[in-house]
Amino acid sequence: MINMIFFLALLALSCWLVALKMKAYFELRQADMPCLYQFKPWSECSATCWAENESMPLMKREIDETKLVLARGKSFAKCPPNIKKGLVQRAPCNLQK
């Protein structure tokens, strides 16, 4: 008899914990979240110096897709449409002539 009561109490506690975990999961999924991302390291500069009649040397970096979290909800702006593919930042480098 005591074993049956203990079993039912343990079963009720397990069900309550599962329900609590599911509630937390769904509340987190519905929470507004901004677009979060991180860039990969900068590339090497395209030239060691800025030669006459040549375009300015540049270095570039891209989004690290493994560190991308797309925005959700209505409080934050959506991520740029090209964020997964093609979003590249460029910066001048080695500008001495």
ChimeraX commands (.cxc) that place a marker at each C-alpha (Angstrom):
marker #1 position 0.00,0.00,0.00 radius 0.5
marker #1 position 2.80,2.43,0.92 radius 0.5
marker #1 position 4.64,1.49,-2.27 radius 0.5
marker #1 position 1.56,2.34,-4.33 radius 0.5
marker #1 position 1.21,5.76,-2.64 radius 0.5
marker #1 position 4.91,6.46,-3.14 radius 0.5
marker #1 position 4.65,5.42,-6.81 radius 0.5
marker #1 position 1.63,7.68,-7.42 radius 0.5
marker #1 position 3.33,10.62,-5.69 radius 0.5
marker #1 position 6.46,10.09,-7.80 radius 0.5
marker #1 position 4.36,9.84,-10.95 radius 0.5
marker #1 position 2.48,13.06,-10.10 radius 0.5
marker #1 position 5.76,14.88,-9.41 radius 0.5
marker #1 position 7.22,13.68,-12.71 radius 0.5
marker #1 position 4.16,14.84,-14.65 radius 0.5
marker #1 position 4.27,18.23,-12.91 radius 0.5
marker #1 position 7.98,18.67,-13.78 radius 0.5
marker #1 position 7.39,17.76,-17.43 radius 0.5
marker #1 position 4.48,20.23,-17.62 radius 0.5
marker #1 position 6.60,22.95,-16.02 radius 0.5
marker #1 position 9.44,22.35,-18.47 radius 0.5
marker #1 position 7.04,22.45,-21.43 radius 0.5
marker #1 position 5.50,25.71,-20.20 radius 0.5
marker #1 position 8.94,27.32,-19.86 radius 0.5
marker #1 position 9.92,26.10,-23.34 radius 0.5
marker #1 position 6.81,27.53,-25.00 radius 0.5
marker #1 position 7.07,30.84,-23.14 radius 0.5
marker #1 position 10.69,31.19,-24.24 radius 0.5
marker #1 position 9.77,30.40,-27.86 radius 0.5
marker #1 position 7.12,33.15,-27.82 radius 0.5
marker #1 position 9.40,35.78,-26.29 radius 0.5
marker #1 position 10.52,38.59,-28.56 radius 0.5
marker #1 position 14.17,38.31,-29.54 radius 0.5
marker #1 position 16.37,40.63,-31.63 radius 0.5
marker #1 position 18.46,39.53,-34.57 radius 0.5
marker #1 position 21.77,38.37,-33.09 radius 0.5
marker #1 position 24.86,37.46,-35.08 radius 0.5
marker #1 position 28.62,37.37,-34.91 radius 0.5
marker #1 position 31.16,37.88,-37.67 radius 0.5
marker #1 position 33.99,35.56,-38.65 radius 0.5
marker #1 position 37.50,37.08,-38.35 radius 0.5
marker #1 position 38.66,39.69,-40.87 radius 0.5
marker #1 position 40.37,38.39,-44.00 radius 0.5
marker #1 position 43.88,39.35,-45.01 radius 0.5
marker #1 position 44.19,42.71,-46.73 radius 0.5
marker #1 position 43.92,42.47,-50.51 radius 0.5
marker #1 position 47.25,44.32,-50.95 radius 0.5
marker #1 position 50.27,45.28,-48.86 radius 0.5
marker #1 position 49.99,48.93,-49.92 radius 0.5
marker #1 position 47.79,51.17,-52.02 radius 0.5
marker #1 position 49.37,51.30,-55.47 radius 0.5
marker #1 position 48.78,54.21,-57.85 radius 0.5
marker #1 position 45.88,53.71,-60.26 radius 0.5
marker #1 position 44.66,50.70,-58.25 radius 0.5
marker #1 position 41.52,50.38,-56.19 radius 0.5
marker #1 position 41.80,50.82,-52.44 radius 0.5
marker #1 position 42.95,47.63,-50.64 radius 0.5
marker #1 position 40.19,46.02,-48.63 radius 0.5
marker #1 position 39.70,43.37,-46.01 radius 0.5
marker #1 position 36.37,41.65,-45.52 radius 0.5
marker #1 position 34.43,39.50,-43.09 radius 0.5
marker #1 position 31.23,37.47,-43.25 radius 0.5
marker #1 position 28.54,36.39,-40.80 radius 0.5
marker #1 position 29.31,33.23,-38.85 radius 0.5
marker #1 position 26.14,31.25,-39.61 radius 0.5
marker #1 position 26.69,29.01,-36.58 radius 0.5
marker #1 position 26.24,32.07,-34.32 radius 0.5
marker #1 position 23.14,33.49,-36.02 radius 0.5
marker #1 position 19.83,33.87,-34.13 radius 0.5
marker #1 position 16.98,35.18,-36.27 radius 0.5
marker #1 position 14.67,37.82,-34.80 radius 0.5
marker #1 position 11.21,36.83,-33.65 radius 0.5
marker #1 position 8.26,38.69,-32.22 radius 0.5
marker #1 position 7.08,42.22,-32.93 radius 0.5
marker #1 position 9.34,44.31,-30.69 radius 0.5
marker #1 position 12.49,44.04,-32.82 radius 0.5
marker #1 position 13.33,44.61,-36.47 radius 0.5
marker #1 position 13.72,41.55,-38.66 radius 0.5
marker #1 position 17.18,40.43,-39.73 radius 0.5
marker #1 position 18.37,41.72,-43.13 radius 0.5
marker #1 position 17.17,39.38,-45.90 radius 0.5
marker #1 position 20.72,38.59,-47.05 radius 0.5
marker #1 position 22.08,37.81,-43.59 radius 0.5
marker #1 position 22.55,34.09,-44.19 radius 0.5
marker #1 position 24.24,34.40,-47.56 radius 0.5
marker #1 position 26.07,37.34,-49.02 radius 0.5
marker #1 position 26.22,39.79,-46.10 radius 0.5
marker #1 position 29.85,40.91,-46.23 radius 0.5
marker #1 position 31.48,43.85,-44.48 radius 0.5
marker #1 position 34.42,45.52,-46.17 radius 0.5
marker #1 position 36.94,47.92,-44.65 radius 0.5
marker #1 position 39.94,49.75,-46.11 radius 0.5
marker #1 position 43.40,48.58,-45.07 radius 0.5
marker #1 position 47.07,49.30,-45.88 radius 0.5
marker #1 position 46.28,52.77,-47.22 radius 0.5
marker #1 position 49.88,53.96,-47.39 radius 0.5
marker #1 position 51.05,54.67,-50.93 radius 0.5
marker link #1:1,2 radius 0.2
marker link #1:2,3 radius 0.2
marker link #1:3,4 radius 0.2
marker link #1:4,5 radius 0.2
marker link #1:5,6 radius 0.2
marker link #1:6,7 radius 0.2
marker link #1:7,8 radius 0.2
marker link #1:8,9 radius 0.2
marker link #1:9,10 radius 0.2
marker link #1:10,11 radius 0.2
marker link #1:11,12 radius 0.2
marker link #1:12,13 radius 0.2
marker link #1:13,14 radius 0.2
marker link #1:14,15 radius 0.2
marker link #1:15,16 radius 0.2
marker link #1:16,17 radius 0.2
marker link #1:17,18 radius 0.2
marker link #1:18,19 radius 0.2
marker link #1:19,20 radius 0.2
marker link #1:20,21 radius 0.2
marker link #1:21,22 radius 0.2
marker link #1:22,23 radius 0.2
marker link #1:23,24 radius 0.2
marker link #1:24,25 radius 0.2
marker link #1:25,26 radius 0.2
marker link #1:26,27 radius 0.2
marker link #1:27,28 radius 0.2
marker link #1:28,29 radius 0.2
marker link #1:29,30 radius 0.2
marker link #1:30,31 radius 0.2
marker link #1:31,32 radius 0.2
marker link #1:32,33 radius 0.2
marker link #1:33,34 radius 0.2
marker link #1:34,35 radius 0.2
marker link #1:35,36 radius 0.2
marker link #1:36,37 radius 0.2
marker link #1:37,38 radius 0.2
marker link #1:38,39 radius 0.2
marker link #1:39,40 radius 0.2
marker link #1:40,41 radius 0.2
marker link #1:41,42 radius 0.2
marker link #1:42,43 radius 0.2
marker link #1:43,44 radius 0.2
marker link #1:44,45 radius 0.2
marker link #1:45,46 radius 0.2
marker link #1:46,47 radius 0.2
marker link #1:47,48 radius 0.2
marker link #1:48,49 radius 0.2
marker link #1:49,50 radius 0.2
marker link #1:50,51 radius 0.2
marker link #1:51,52 radius 0.2
marker link #1:52,53 radius 0.2
marker link #1:53,54 radius 0.2
marker link #1:54,55 radius 0.2
marker link #1:55,56 radius 0.2
marker link #1:56,57 radius 0.2
marker link #1:57,58 radius 0.2
marker link #1:58,59 radius 0.2
marker link #1:59,60 radius 0.2
marker link #1:60,61 radius 0.2
marker link #1:61,62 radius 0.2
marker link #1:62,63 radius 0.2
marker link #1:63,64 radius 0.2
marker link #1:64,65 radius 0.2
marker link #1:65,66 radius 0.2
marker link #1:66,67 radius 0.2
marker link #1:67,68 radius 0.2
marker link #1:68,69 radius 0.2
marker link #1:69,70 radius 0.2
marker link #1:70,71 radius 0.2
marker link #1:71,72 radius 0.2
marker link #1:72,73 radius 0.2
marker link #1:73,74 radius 0.2
marker link #1:74,75 radius 0.2
marker link #1:75,76 radius 0.2
marker link #1:76,77 radius 0.2
marker link #1:77,78 radius 0.2
marker link #1:78,79 radius 0.2
marker link #1:79,80 radius 0.2
marker link #1:80,81 radius 0.2
marker link #1:81,82 radius 0.2
marker link #1:82,83 radius 0.2
marker link #1:83,84 radius 0.2
marker link #1:84,85 radius 0.2
marker link #1:85,86 radius 0.2
marker link #1:86,87 radius 0.2
marker link #1:87,88 radius 0.2
marker link #1:88,89 radius 0.2
marker link #1:89,90 radius 0.2
marker link #1:90,91 radius 0.2
marker link #1:91,92 radius 0.2
marker link #1:92,93 radius 0.2
marker link #1:93,94 radius 0.2
marker link #1:94,95 radius 0.2
marker link #1:95,96 radius 0.2
marker link #1:96,97 radius 0.2
view
